[in-house]
């Protein structure tokens, strides 16, 4: 299911680890839509938030590769 949603392959990830990843994704989703930090976000605002997080991950990944 995650493979279809993200376009990423899950080959080589053990079931226990995939379960932990899915729980983390659920926590992030709950945090995003709970209204604690951003009240009643639109889909567009959620997409912007996720894109900002993805950009931070990409930058971190590139910094790690440089070392």
C-alpha positions in Angstrom: 0.0 0.0 0.0 2.8 2.5 0.9 4.5 1.6 -2.3 1.5 2.7 -4.4 1.1 5.9 -2.3 4.8 7.0 -2.5 6.1 5.4 -5.6 9.0 4.0 -3.5 9.8 0.3 -3.2 9.7 -1.4 0.1 12.1 -4.2 -0.9 14.5 -5.1 1.8 12.6 -3.5 4.6 11.6 -6.1 7.2 7.9 -6.2 8.3 8.7 -4.9 11.8 10.5 -1.9 10.4 7.8 -1.2 7.9 5.3 -1.3 10.7 7.3 1.3 12.6 7.5 3.5 9.5 3.7 3.3 9.0 3.2 4.2 12.7 5.4 7.2 12.2 3.5 8.3 9.1 0.2 8.0 11.1 1.7 10.1 13.9 2.8 12.8 11.4 -0.6 12.8 9.8 -2.3 13.1 13.2 0.0 16.0 14.1 -0.7 17.7 10.8 -4.5 17.6 10.9 -5.2 17.7 14.7 -5.4 21.4 14.8 -2.8 21.8 17.5 -0.4 23.9 15.5 -2.4 24.7 12.3 -6.2 24.9 12.9 -8.3 23.2 10.2 -5.7 22.9 7.5 -6.7 22.7 3.8 -5.4 19.9 1.6 -3.2 22.6 -0.1 -1.8 23.7 3.2 -1.1 20.0 4.1 0.7 19.6 0.8 2.8 22.7 1.4 3.8 21.4 4.9 4.8 18.0 3.5 6.8 19.6 0.7 8.7 21.7 3.2 9.5 18.6 5.3 10.6 16.7 2.1 12.9 19.6 1.2 14.5 19.6 4.7 15.1 15.8 4.3 16.7 16.3 0.9 19.0 19.0 2.2 19.9 16.8 5.2 20.6 13.9 2.9 22.9 16.0 0.7 24.8 17.4 3.7 25.3 13.8 5.0 26.7 12.8 1.6 29.3 15.6 1.6 30.9 14.4 4.8 
